[in-house]
Amino acid sequence: MSAAESTMPTESAAPAVDPTATTASSGQQDYLDKGVSFAAQKAGHSTDASTTEKISDGIRSGFKKLTGKDVPIADKQ
């Protein structure tokens, strides 16, 4: 084995993402909720559906305060 081969990582440093983790609870999620959940998973955090909903509701209220308009993605509740 050469020195170059021994320094090469064999596995990715990123944690494995379970694609079925959000599909079980995605029945009530809209696209904003799914986007928040995806971003949290990519950042290495696991969030449940209620936390994801709270975050997306905060995004909606911040967007409305900033622009005066509703988010163009309808909220499924």
C-alpha positions in Angstrom: 0.0 0.0 0.0 1.4 3.4 -1.0 1.3 6.5 1.2 -1.3 8.1 -1.1 -3.6 5.1 -0.6 -3.4 5.1 3.2 -4.5 8.8 3.4 -7.5 8.3 1.2 -10.7 8.0 3.3 -12.7 4.9 2.6 -16.1 6.3 3.6 -17.8 9.6 3.3 -17.7 11.8 6.4 -21.3 12.8 5.9 -23.8 10.9 8.0 -26.1 8.5 6.1 -29.5 9.9 5.4 -32.4 7.6 5.7 -34.8 8.4 2.8 -37.7 6.7 4.6 -37.3 8.9 7.7 -39.6 11.7 6.5 -41.9 9.7 4.2 -43.8 8.1 7.1 -45.0 11.5 8.4 -45.1 13.4 5.0 -48.9 12.9 4.7 -49.6 16.3 6.3 -46.4 18.1 5.2 -46.5 20.7 2.4 -43.5 21.5 0.3 -42.1 24.1 2.7 -42.2 21.5 5.6 -40.5 19.0 3.4 -37.8 21.5 2.4 -37.2 22.4 6.1 -36.9 18.7 6.9 -34.5 18.1 4.1 -32.3 21.1 5.1 -32.2 19.9 8.7 -31.2 16.4 7.6 -28.5 17.8 5.3 -27.2 19.9 8.2 -27.0 16.7 10.3 -30.0 17.3 12.5 -33.0 15.0 13.0 -36.2 16.8 13.6 -39.7 15.4 14.2 -42.8 16.6 12.4 -43.9 19.1 15.1 -40.5 20.8 15.2 -40.4 21.0 11.4 -43.9 22.5 11.4 -42.9 25.1 14.0 -39.9 26.1 11.9 -41.9 26.4 8.7 -44.5 28.5 10.5 -41.8 30.8 11.7 -40.5 31.1 8.1 -44.1 31.9 6.9 -44.6 34.6 9.5 -41.1 36.1 8.9 -41.8 36.1 5.1 -45.2 37.8 5.7 -43.6 40.5 7.9 -40.9 41.2 5.4 -42.9 41.2 2.2 -46.5 41.7 3.3 -47.5 38.7 1.2 -48.2 35.1 2.1 -45.8 32.4 1.1 -47.0 31.0 -2.3 -47.0 27.5 -0.8 -50.3 26.6 0.8 -50.0 25.3 4.4 -51.5 21.8 4.9 -52.8 21.4 8.5 
